[in-house]
Each structure stands twice: as structure tokens, then as C-alpha cells.
Amino acid sequence: MASLLEKTQTLIQANLHDMVDKALQKNSVAVMKQYIRDAEQNLDELEDAAATVGGEVKTLERKYKEYKQKADKTDRNIDALLMQGKTDLASAAQNELNSTRRLQEQYHEQWVRQQREYESLLNARLKLQAKLKTIRQEQKEMESLLRLAKSKEITVKAIKSIDDLVGMGDGDIARLSESIRSRLDKASAHSEMYASSLDSQMDDVLGKTEIDLQLEERKRRLGLAEAPTPAIQEEEQAEDAAAMDG
């Protein structure tokens, strides 16, 4: 019984601040949960022990009252025997009374002692229950704080990532944008150059063709044009026929 009371007393007197510090150091409420499991186990044992002692108290009380009742009755009988002059019977009854009184006192002492023990167990039970209630509340608060801390850590990490992105930010993005614009300008310039060159080439080609036609026409008028080949004649005749049909 003393061992159980000592274990219970240790739990009741446990330093909550130290326990919380250990839990925070480990970033976990496992310390609190283990304490609660130990306390609940001891509370169960304490309640069983209190029930056992309480039963013993009732038994001792009943025995004490039985022996007291018997002793009181024997005491009255001795008086009656002495008044009747039955000394020998009174002497025997007195001897029995002495023995009964001793047993009565023994049961009384045990009853009182067990009653104190029972009250101590009940008192320890109440204290442990109160302690458990406090620890459970602290555990819930710590779990809530731990969840909040983890949430804050995630938030800080996200903000830091944004800060890093912003840190590379305006200057780097501006340089990248300027580089892209420079490439676009360069490509646009090349495109304009190629387009201009193509226009010039087309102009040259078209201009040369027109001049050649003008010169051929002059040669015909001057009689300097070469006689067309039969194939050319046939092609020209076919062109003339097509023009007339049209």
C-alpha cells in the first residue's frame, strides 16, 4: 500500500513545468501523453486499492461493534451474577470480558488505522484526478500550439520562397525582358532588311524584263530582229489564234 501511495504521490507532485519543457525540447507532446498513461494506470490501481481498504474498514467496523456489543452484554451479566452471589460465574465472565475487550480494542485500532488509510487513498485519488484534468487540458493546449507552430513554419517557408523570388525580382526580370526585346528588335531588323532586299531584287528583275521587251520591239522596227525559229513561230501563231478567239 505504501508503494502505491508513494507512486501516486510522485505523480501528484510531478513538476508540470519541467515536463512541459521536456515536451517542448522534443517538439512533441509524447512526454505529456506518457505521464497521462502512467497517471491513469495509477489511478485505476488507486481506486482498486481504495475499494479494497474501504471494504476492510467496513469489516473491521462491524467486528469492532460486534465485540463491543458482546463485551457490554458480558459486563452487564457480571453485575447480575455478583448481585446474585455467583462469584465463580462472575469471575469466569470477567475473564471472558477481558478477552473480549482486548479483541474489541484491537479491532478498533485496526478500524481507525484503516479508516485513515482509506481517507488518504480517497484524498490521493481526488488530487490525482484533479492533476489528470489539468494535464489533459495542458496536453490539448500544447497540441494546439504545436499545430500552430507547424502552420507558422510552413507559412514562413512559403513567405521566404516568395521573398527569394522577389529577391531575384525586378532587376533580374527587367534584364531578362530587355534581352528578349533586344532579340525581337534584331530579328525585326533582319526581317526588314531581307524584305527590302527582296523588293529590290523584284524591281531589278521586273525592270530588266521591261527593258528587254522595249529593245526587242525596237529591233523589230529597225529590221534588226533575228528571224524566229519554227518553234517560236508556231508558239506565236498559237498565241495570236488564242487572242483572236478571245
Number of C-alpha atoms within 10 A of each C-alpha: 12 8 8 15 18 11 16 23 15 12 20 19 12 13 10 16 9 10 15 19 12 16 18 15 10 11 12 15 21 14 17 21 15 11 18 19 13 15 23 15 12 19 20 13 15 23 16 12 18 21 15 12 20 19 14 17 22 14 14 22 19 15 18 22 15 15 21 20 14 16 23 15 12 20 17 11 17 21 15 13 16 14 11 10 11 13 13 11 14 21 14 12 20 18 13 16 22 15 14 20 18 14 17 22 15 15 23 20 15 17 21 15 13 20 19 14 19 21 15 14 23 18 12 20 23 13 17 22 16 13 19 20 13 12 19 16 12 16 20 13 12 19 14 12 12 16 12 12 13 12 12 12 12 12 12 12 12 12 12 13 12 13 12 11 11 13 12 11 12 11 11 12 12 11 11 12 12 12 12 12 12 12 12 12 12 12 12 12 12 12 12 12 12 12 12 12 12 12 12 12 12 12 12 12 11 11 11 12 12 11 11 11 11 11 13 14 14 13 13 12 10 9 10 11 13 9 10 10 9 9 9 11 12 12 12 13 12 12 12 12 11 10 9 8 7 6
